């Protein structure tokens, strides 16, 4: 999906780097939007909440604040548990997507070739 330059190639120019940042930002927004939609649908169908209340509860779980409404059904409680666990993984994934271009650029600029490092024998 995203192609990064090899360490033997020059660092990506600023304009290309900014396009890469924008593309990763778009992917992060897409991940967040899909997660929010999945959460809203889950609350809507398992708890019978309105779509707006489902979005509210899903956004609160995604941000780590916790649900607004108390779950009444077993299905709702199981969904909220699974959604909260998945949200933790999605948070880490989204942060990784956002920081990947920055970390790659940092490592690319400071790459040490094999000739620069002493070999232990």
N, C-alpha and C positions, 0 to 999 in steps of 0.2 A: 504494500500500500504506500508507505512512505519510503523513499530511497535516500539514503545518506551517502555522502561522498566518503571514499576510502581515505585512510590517513595519509596515503601517498599523494592524494590529489590536493589542490589548494583549497583553502577555506572558502566556503560559499560567500559570494558578495552580499553586502548588507540587504539589497533589495530582495534577493532570493531567500535570505534568512528571514526577512520579515514576512514573505509569502509563506514560508514554512511555519512560522509562528502562527499566522492566521489560519492555516490549514489545520494545525493541531488544535487551535482554539475552537474551530468549527466542529472538529471531531468531539472535543470535550463537551461542547454545548449539545451536540447530538446525543451523546451518551447520557447527559443529564436529563434532556427532554424525554428520551425514551424511558428512562428510569422513573421519571415523574409520571408519565402516562401509564406505565405498568402499575405503579403504586396506586394511582387514582382509580384505575380499573379494578384492581384487587379490592380496595376498600369499598368501591361501589357495588361489586358483585358479591362479596362475602359478608359485608355488614349492611348493605342496602343504603349506604350514604349517598347523598347527592354528589354529583361530579365535583362541585366546588368544595364540599367538605372532604371528599377523597383527595383532591389536589392539596388541600391544606394539610391533611394528615401525612400525605406522602412527602410533601416538602419539609415538614417538621422532622420526619424520620431521616430524610436524606441529609439534612443539616446537623443531625445528631441531637436535636432538641427533645425528641420523643413525641409520641402521638398526642393530639389535642383531645380526642374523644376516647372514652373507654370502650374497649371491644366487648361486645355482648355475646357473640356466637363463638363456638369452638373453631369454626372455619376462619372467622375473622382473627382470632387469637393466633392460630397457626400461620395464617398469612402474614400478620404483623411480625411474628417471630422471624419467618423466612425473609421478609422484606428488610427488616432491620439488619440481619446478618449480611444479606446481599448488598445493602447500602454501604456497609463498611468496606467491602471489597471494591465496590464501585468508586468510593471515595479515593482509595489508594490507586486504582486504575486511572481515574481522571487526573489525579496529581501527576502520575507518571507520564501520561500523554502530554500534559502541559509542559512539564519540565524536560522532557526528552530532547527537544531541540537545543535548549540551553546547555544541558549537560554535555551533549554531543559536541557542541561548538567549543565549550571549555576544554574538553578532552582533546579535541582535534587541534586546537591551538597549542596545547602543551604536550603534544605527543612526543614521546621519546622513542627514537628508533633503537633497534638492537645494538647499533654501534655506539650509542650514547650511554648504555648501561654496562657496568663491569660484569663480566661473567665469573661466576664462582666455580671452582673446580674441585 
